[in-house]
């Protein structure tokens, strides 16, 4: 579990770096003028980085399952409130394809642009890089909001009451001598 805001900020920075590297790989694959190769590559990349991001933020399904009931309920509510489709979920090829289809215009433009020699490949690479960065960074921000809300909630919770309260001024209690 993330303990400090500084730790949370460091995780976000690390995830941004991971997404940028993955977006570069996606762009490199999109430059190759083989229809369908770029989409397949994007699916594989997203199926790898989304669970890594979830895990770094403590939001993998296994990590959430290991939380106490109250914290788990808070995290699931925070996930619902952000509208995240990926945080706390098992990432499947079908889920990734649904999300890529929602970005259909970009994907279609990327595919069509490949058939224009050289410039088309550069355009496809640019679109692929931008789409991957957008999708990855959006997920990072969702995870950050969820983890920050959880951290703030944890810090707000009152200290647990002692199991037995002893009034030090009670004359009926004698110290053990």
N, C-alpha and C positions, 0 to 999 in steps of 0.2 A: 504494500500500500504506500502511496506517495505521502510523504510526511511534511514537506515544505513547499512554498510557492516557488522558491528558487529551483528545487528539484523538478517541479512541474514545468517551469520555463525551459530548463535544460533539455527535458524530454521533448518538448515542442520543437526546439531548435534542431535537435538530432533528427526528428521525424521529417522536418522540412528538408534537411539535407538528403535524407533517404529518398524522398519523393522527387527531388530535383535530379538525382542520379538516375532514378527509374524512368523519369520523363525523358531524359537524354537517350536511354536505351530504346524507349518507345519511338522516339523521333528517328533514331538510327535505323530501326526496323522498317519504319514507314517509308523511308527513302528507297528501299528495295522495291522495284516495280513488279511485285508478285501479288496479285489480288488475294485478299484474305489473310496474308501473312501478318500484316500489321494488327488486325483485329485479334487474331489468335495470340499474338505476342502481348497485346494489351491485357487480354484476359489472364494470361499466365502471370504477368507482372502484378496486376491488381490482386490476384489470388494469393500472391506472396506478400505484398506490402501491407494490405489492409489488416490481416491478422497480426503482423508485426507491430503496426501502429496501435491496434487494440491492446496488445500485450504490454507494450511500453507504458501505456496509460493505465494499466491495471483493469482493462475492460474486455478481456477475452471471456468467453462464456465460462471457462474453467475458473478463472480468477473471481468472477462475480459469484459463481456457485459456492466458492469457499468463504464468502463474507458472512458475517452474522446476519440474522434475518432483518433487523432494522436497517442496517447499511445496505443490504441487497435491495430492499424495497425502495430506499432513497435513490440508489443508483438506477434502478429500472425506471423510476419516475422521471429522473433527470434525462435519461435516454429518450423516453417518450416525449418529454417537453422540448427537447432539441429537434425532434423529428428525424433523428439519425436512423438511416436504414442499415448501417453497417456496424455501429458500436454494439458490443455485447452479443453479436450474432456469429453463428458458424457461417463462414464465407464459402459459397458454392459457385460453381460455374454459371448456374442458372441465375443466381442473384446478380452476379457481375454482368451477365448479358442483358438483364433487364435494365440495369443502370446505364450500360453503354447504349442501349436502344433509346433511352430518354435523351441521350446526347446525339440522337440520330442524324441531325442536320450536319453536325461536325464530322461524324463518321462517314456520311455519304459524300460530303465535300472532299474529305481526305481521299476516299476511294476513287472518285472521278478525276481528281487532280493528278493522280499518278499517270494517267494516260497522256499527259502533255509532257513531252520530253524535257528533261532536266529541271526546268522551272516548276513543273508539276510535282516532281519528287521533293523539291525544296518546300513547296507549299504544303504537301502532305506531311512532311517532317515537322514543319512549324505547327500545323493544326494538331498533330499527334502530341507534340511536346506540351502545347497549351492545354489541351483537353486532359492529359494525364496530370499536369500540375494542378489544374482547377479541381479535379476530382479528389486527388490526394490531399491537397491543402484544405479543401472543404471538410474532409473527414478528420483531419488533424484538429481543425478549429472546433468541430463538434465534440471530439474526444476531450479537448482541452477544457471546454465549457463544463462538460459532465464531471471531469476529474476535479476542476476548481470548485464547483458547487459541492462535491462530496467532501473535499478537503475543508472548505469553510464550514460545512455542516458538522463535521467531526470536531473542529476547533470550537464551535459554539456549544456543543453538548456539555451540560454541567457534569462536574465530577460526581462519581457514584457516591451515594450515601454509605457510611459505614454500616455494617450489618447490625451492630449493637451500639446503641447510643448510651453513653454513661455520663450522667450529670456530675461534674466534679464538685459541685456545691451540695450534693445530696448527703445529709448527715448520716443516713442509714448505711452508707457505703464506707467501710473501713478499709484502709490500705493493708495489704498483706505484709506484716512485719515478721 
